[in-house]
Amino acid sequence: MELLEVMRKRRSSRKFQDIEISDSIINDILESARLAPETDTCNYYIGVITDNKVKNQIANATLFAEWVAEAPVIFICCCDISWDIGEQKDDDYGVIGNKLRYSKEIVDFLREHNNRKACKTLVQSTPVYIAAQHMILTAVSHDLRGCLVDFIDIEKINKILGLPEHITCQLLVPVGYPAEKTIPKSKESREDMFFYNKWK
């Protein structure tokens, strides 16, 4: 499929047929994650969960997303949180850049808060979504569907998967052959979402 055609077909699905996904398709999805950009301070790690017991444990660590257990595969998007904004000097690029984006007060709070793991998880939460979207689009190119799930008990899932302290789960990507008909996004749905040069 052409990339724009894949994007037009991409719709979230939360019901799946009981059909296994071939290893070759799983490998394509993993390769698409590998091709996603990583930051200087954040590497990604992707878990492939097919065991029903583990899927059910993960489903129980979500907020109203128990349906993820029905997906043939749950991809677990994790990242390295070794880099700590609280350990960086004031002239560090990451400190300066985050102050520019979020304000000095927010960054100072993140640098000083006692729960270092939670702060590091929050700071590193965004980049791995690029890899997750690569995976979703690759799944769609194989006529699969999925959904990004990130209202999760991160610490509980980290324990279920036995992740080391410097690696944390950020979101789930359950994938399968859809058991529900998904309607393509209408071209007319958000013509107001674009603007040029200035908001008018």
BAMI-408194 format. One line per 8 residues: number of its first residue (from 0); their letters; for each residue x, y, z of C-alpha. Coordinates in pm, 1 decimal. Last residue first. Layout:
! residues N
NUM> A> X/Y/Z  ...
This chain:
! residues 200
199> KWKNYFFM> -674.3/3362.2/1177.9  -383.2/3167.2/1321.6  -65.3/3271.4/1142.6  165.6/3141.1/865.3  -85.8/2891.7/728.5  -357.5/2714.6/921.7  -481.8/2358.1/921.7  -721.8/2182.4/1159.1
191> DERSEKSK> -1036.3/2350.2/1024.1  -1075.0/2092.9/746.3  -1130.4/1840.4/1021.9  -1386.4/1572.5/930.3  -1427.1/1659.7/563.4  -1180.3/1399.9/441.4  -1374.5/1142.5/642.2  -1172.0/889.3/837.4
183> PITKEAPY> -1218.9/539.0/707.5  -1487.9/334.2/886.8  -1374.1/31.3/1084.2  -1578.1/-286.7/1070.1  -1534.0/-494.3/1380.9  -1347.8/-819.2/1439.3  -1020.6/-658.4/1337.4  -716.6/-875.6/1260.7
175> GVPVLLQC> -478.8/-811.9/1546.8  -261.9/-562.2/1732.0  -231.5/-439.2/2091.8  15.0/-148.2/2111.1  93.1/-75.7/2476.8  253.5/232.1/2628.3  546.0/368.2/2829.3  703.3/54.5/2979.7
167> TIHEPLGL> 1016.7/133.0/3175.5  1385.0/44.2/3153.1  1642.6/172.6/3406.5  1509.3/-45.1/3692.5  1527.6/-368.8/3493.2  1204.8/-503.4/3341.2  1061.9/-823.5/3488.6  761.6/-816.6/3254.6
159> IKNIKEID> 499.2/-831.3/3530.3  708.4/-591.1/3740.5  727.1/-327.6/3464.6  354.7/-378.5/3405.9  279.2/-297.2/3770.3  509.1/5.4/3762.4  343.5/142.3/3448.5  -15.6/107.7/3568.0
151> IFDVLCGR> -173.1/195.1/3234.5  -356.8/477.0/3061.6  -125.1/445.4/2761.4  -303.0/230.4/2505.9  -233.3/295.4/2136.1  -472.7/97.7/1917.9  -460.2/-182.7/1668.4  -556.4/-294.5/1323.2
143> LDHSVATL> -425.8/-556.5/1083.1  -463.0/-547.6/705.5  -84.8/-597.9/656.4  -31.2/-226.8/573.4  -240.3/-157.2/885.7  22.5/-332.9/1100.7  295.1/-119.1/942.3  94.1/192.0/1028.6
135> IMHQAAIY> 50.9/79.3/1390.3  420.1/-4.8/1425.7  536.9/330.1/1290.2  291.6/493.5/1531.9  448.2/306.0/1823.2  798.4/408.8/1713.6  691.7/773.7/1711.5  520.0/726.8/2047.8
127> VPTSQVLT> 860.8/629.9/2189.6  966.2/996.0/2173.5  704.4/1132.2/2419.5  746.1/965.2/2759.3  1111.2/1042.9/2835.5  1045.4/1337.2/3070.0  754.5/1156.4/3235.9  950.0/837.6/3296.6
119> KCAKRNNH> 1242.6/1037.3/3437.9  1006.2/1216.3/3676.9  841.3/890.4/3787.7  1181.1/727.1/3843.4  1313.9/1023.8/4039.5  1032.1/1032.7/4293.5  1184.1/1297.1/4522.2  1101.3/1595.7/4300.3
111> ERLFDVIE> 1389.0/1838.0/4238.8  1455.3/1816.0/3865.0  1089.4/1769.3/3771.2  985.9/2070.1/3982.2  1269.3/2277.8/3833.3  1147.0/2180.2/3486.0  791.3/2289.2/3563.5  898.4/2620.7/3716.9
103> KSYRLKNG> 1148.0/2702.4/3438.8  878.2/2680.7/3173.6  749.0/2393.7/2953.8  904.8/2432.1/2611.6  1192.8/2671.9/2679.4  1260.2/2506.7/3014.4  1269.1/2173.2/2831.9  1524.5/2303.3/2585.1
95> IVGYDDDK> 1751.3/2453.3/2852.5  1749.6/2135.1/3063.4  1799.8/1910.1/2760.1  2084.1/2124.3/2624.6  2266.0/2122.2/2960.1  2356.9/2474.7/3080.8  2188.5/2428.1/3419.9  2386.5/2111.0/3484.3
87> QEGIDWSI> 2219.9/1770.6/3455.0  2148.6/1529.3/3741.4  1781.7/1626.0/3781.6  1722.3/1577.5/3408.1  1797.0/1210.2/3463.3  1915.8/996.6/3173.2  1883.5/627.6/3265.3  1520.2/621.0/3154.4
79> DCCCIFIV> 1559.9/367.5/2874.2  1236.6/315.7/2685.9  954.7/67.9/2655.1  682.4/-0.1/2399.6  507.0/-327.5/2476.9  360.9/-492.4/2167.5  52.2/-694.2/2251.1  -9.4/-977.4/2008.4
71> PAEAVWEA> -317.3/-1190.8/1934.4  -533.5/-913.7/2083.2  -796.2/-1044.5/2326.7  -592.7/-940.1/2632.6  -615.6/-578.6/2512.9  -990.1/-589.9/2592.1  -911.0/-518.5/2959.0  -875.0/-155.2/2856.2
63> FLTANAIQ> -1075.2/17.5/3131.5  -759.2/162.8/3292.6  -485.5/-92.5/3235.2  -295.3/-323.3/3474.1  -551.8/-603.3/3445.8  -483.8/-619.3/3072.0  -113.8/-673.9/3147.2  -192.4/-974.7/3366.5
55> NKVKNDTI> -427.7/-1107.1/3098.4  -161.2/-1072.4/2829.3  91.0/-1250.4/3054.1  -141.6/-1548.2/3097.8  -231.0/-1550.1/2727.9  133.1/-1565.4/2611.0  169.1/-1360.8/2291.7  363.0/-1057.9/2419.4
47> VGIYYNCT> 627.2/-898.7/2198.7  834.8/-643.3/2393.5  984.2/-339.7/2223.8  1286.6/-151.4/2358.9  1354.5/212.8/2279.7  1664.5/425.1/2347.2  1640.1/767.4/2512.2  1918.1/1019.5/2579.5
39> DTEPALRA> 2046.8/1096.1/2230.5  1694.0/1058.5/2094.2  1563.9/768.3/1887.8  1417.9/795.4/1538.9  1193.7/512.5/1419.1  1357.0/251.4/1194.7  1370.0/-9.2/1473.0  996.1/32.7/1523.8
31> SELIDNII> 936.1/-42.2/1154.6  1156.0/-350.3/1188.4  940.9/-472.3/1476.8  626.2/-444.7/1264.3  794.8/-629.0/976.9  912.3/-899.8/1220.3  557.5/-943.9/1350.3  441.2/-978.3/989.0
23> SDSIEIDQ> 704.1/-1246.3/918.8  622.3/-1425.9/1244.1  262.2/-1466.3/1134.5  -22.2/-1312.9/1332.2  -256.9/-1568.4/1484.8  -630.2/-1542.4/1422.5  -891.2/-1516.0/1698.1  -1050.7/-1207.2/1547.5
15> FKRSSRRK> -999.0/-878.6/1728.2  -1205.2/-613.0/1898.6  -1052.7/-283.3/2014.5  -976.5/-126.6/1676.2  -838.9/220.7/1612.5  -857.4/335.3/1251.9  -576.9/341.7/998.8  -718.0/304.3/648.6
7> RMVELLEM> -640.6/664.5/552.4  -287.5/629.9/688.7  -229.8/314.3/485.9  -352.6/492.5/172.5  -118.0/781.8/250.7  175.3/539.1/273.4  103.0/359.8/-52.8  0.0/0.0/0.0
